[in-house]
């Protein structure tokens, strides 16, 4: 039982990091109806920029602030030059634009900083620590605390501030928000700016764990099962879905990996998501859409 608890908690800690990535998708999808397929490339570019600034001798916090500014400005430019002209276009057009944007951002990062893998050290060693009799990774605890604090901060921002309430109004009904004087373009810029900032935090956490390389883009795709389980329009769903995916993949790897071969952790969340679609297509917290004919 003690080993089961350790595996479960390790999965939950990883799930908090998945929730952080999924939250970016939810925020942009709720506010603009766009599935930001480029979020993984934004994470990769942010981590790549940060690690190269540090390699050039820039102090950590200076490099962090510079990268944060770059990501926020870059996200705002993306919204202004690419997404806004495509407003009211078919969803497939937006989806293809996001795929092209993802490839472009990845290529730009490698053009500017090079294509080799980089190590990223945040000063937190990945050594086991004992908490209440359970051995956990020190880095996993640190990453989960940072990700959890950011998720909580964003939740408070959207529920307690005037800007957050305006963003929620935009997410619920664009036309109604316009009718009461909420500027959609400004709200979309704010959401994309937040997504750029969160991409930096997520990129640093995953980059410190895996190294800064293009595999970070694949990690962001783990948000897809999270969104399917939790719902594409729910902040709470992103949190719960991330915890479910993190816990289930770790348990499957440990208890099923020996029976059907290793590597289950990489694809099990997608199988779980497909099965979940058969039972609850809108996710646990997703909004049901009823179309009257």
Beta strands, then each sheet from edge to edge (+ up, - down):
strand 1: 128-131
strand 2: 134-137
sheet 1: 1+ 2-
end
